[in-house]
């Protein structure tokens, strides 16, 4: 019986209150689809990070044999679960290499000779890149070949400690893309690793290596390079734990005979920090959207609250028990929750197919998992927004009087939480938290190298959350006070559009303060969400580009090995290439500060900015322009990294004496500089410590002005074709790279994942939420007041006057919402970019404002509200007023 | 202060011009086989001073005829005209004819306006200057005895008080015709009679014709003339003897 009443009730609702049900379900659908898509994005992003980390290493493990039997270590590795391939690599120390070509003799300092098995290059294809000659036989690293001035077919002598030199014939020239890990000190901490890989490297077939080093076995160490195929968890943090555990297990099982250099673990170690950042992004950028969707649903439910109360009151008057009234409300809520969840999940599946990368769209399991989570969220939103007010009403011992429309407030008072100044308190707290979390020592995500745990500072959420809440409160206060005290102004504003209804209209608007304030605040929050997300994403894109530019130096970069003299007039040749707009030569040398060897870049302060973008954030103690002017004005000035300044307690103006090794390896020159500022980042420079100095001064002080790096500006276009032309010009003697290739390689795995998909989803939802906040709530509010419009119509109000009244309300909501949204969005954007600074590499000097998107969003909201206004205005006059009055 | 209740004097209506006149006015909803005839060719006149109770069962067409008299609906055949009333320039098709005030059965006050503002609305829409409209609205509230409620919001009124405000709103426009559609339909009998007294007093004060639709005989008995609607057909031959 009760079941049939519920069904009857639902059928009636569907027939008579379909728009209200649909709007409520739409709000739930928005929340459900947003959670599903963002959740799937998070899961698949993390899986992508793990995959990329795995793909980024040439050899997963480098297991070094420690005073044991190599064969036993090999057997153990072969038995280790998850080891797909094991290949032996011998490392032999040479005192140097020598060559005699073109009538001159060349020699190098100490070098390393590797002995590789015949299957090595096939098993680890990313370890060695063939640049010239045959891959069979003796291979020389590019820089070594350049130093020795040899080409395939030439002979090179290997000098050994305690054994006669051996001469071999070079078969090919190679590049070692992962030289850092290949020549790592296995088992040593990151701080104890070599500053740079060896300059001189030769690869020998293993049989030939054995012959060369047979008389000096002490100069040889043996490693086994391992390719793993053990399945890894999607999350980089879990994958790191799995991998490092397996590596430690090998070491323990070998009883000290093997030490594992865990390249895969190191890559996953780096990726897990990025995964934590991805989670933070998900929460920072996704949660507000879900909260907004819930608020929107609550507003929709609220718009029909009085009618619902009336219906429930009628039911109770007719003897329906409270429990049964509640049961009907539960049935209605379940209907909208189920329909909203179905639409939301279906929408998310559709979005995943279009807005996300293919790899993500294919992740059905991730979608399914998050669909379940999102459905739970949808039910929570549905029951929270619908059942709570119902439960509150039903608790009242009195049946509420049946009214047609929402009650008005005599003099809209500020709610208690505003009277107590909670909004001001929240904003003050937001400022304090922001100040505390933007300090130099603050780190959002802390993933100490090698330590399995990651520390994520969830306190960071507090600042933006408090700002959001406080701003919403302050805006509510402003709107309520403006409506209460601004009736004459409202009447003056309404007069041109609503004519003789202006006075009544202003009084009505004034008394509807709480409802209007809610609409304005909801729209403002939706717009601020759109604005802050768009600004964050634009800034992220800006910094990703800056990162690529930092890494590559310029659109196209030509780099000669240290000690190699580029041909004279090269800059002119490069300038003449089609598409090149500017060329800038730069010295790349090394300098000792104390015992530390650091990179030193000699630049022309006046012209360096013509080929690369130098952001103010790259320097401390002045803008980029100011710092470069210092280098120009006083040529002995030098810019030093913050770490060096701290280590050596440098003060501005201090004298700094650096020992600059000659690029040709023939001694060093002591040069006196004056410390003039801190450099944090510089094009082509490493992440750690380095110097930037005036190129002319360095040339004069050392007698060597060789510029071995050329930065080419192409105006941001045709970089690939210019790079091809540059390669033709410089031949194999120099490396040529362009920014289009670097974009896909640089930065963390987070930037590599790309926020494009997330951006599209976020910005799309932000517009939908903004439009819905502006139009839906206004439209439903107007629909609920049809009786008032019908009465006004009977009393003599014309279509123009009624339309003017509706338009005035719409304009008020839009103007307040856009103004409030702009203010809150600006504050939130600044805070978001600052709090999430760790996501950016390099940190942004200024936020990027996506003006086109923001204007589009504002216009979309205005257009939607205008459309609702027009439709509502037509609705007020479409049917005879008496028909409206009969029905309402 | 409320006006003393006045006794309605019997009059024949001879020599007084009609303010509302319908001639074979009919109103049909829908078309073809589903068409419903709410009013069949009704012919009647209302003159100043008339006190008419339009009685009939629910769905007999009382409200539709009242709407035709008010100009809120147009007859599908026949004519309705308002000789002697203004043309109502500037008023919309949905508005009542100028000089005609309508009181509805349910809540008819704007909930976001207080009592005084509700009474002011039709005056402002008629273009009455603000100082004059304030005086007229205050007078009307005093006339129906609720001037002390001027600052209250509709939600703070009882059903009877709300209907009195509606009467005051009708009175303030100085109408020549007052049409009340079941004004006591949602009120208890005592309150309903008070509202009827207020209506009669207002009509007396405005020297207006008063037509009240009702199916409550106690209400109908307060009015001199009784018209009966039955299945959409109007019978104007009934007279009551219980009026004052």
Interface residues (C-beta under 8 A of the other chain):
Chain A: X403 X404 X405 X406 X407 X408 X410 X500 X501 X503 X504 X507 X508 X511 X512 X787 X788 X790 X791 X792 X793 X794 X795 X796 X797 X798 X799 X801 X877 X880 X881 X882 X885 X886 X888
Chain B: X63 X67 X70 X72 X73 X88 X90 X91 X92 X94 X95 X96 X98 X102 X104 X106 X107 X108 X109 X110 X111 X112 X113 X114 X117 X120 X121 X122 X124 X125 X126 X127 X130 X151 X153 X154 X155 X156 X169
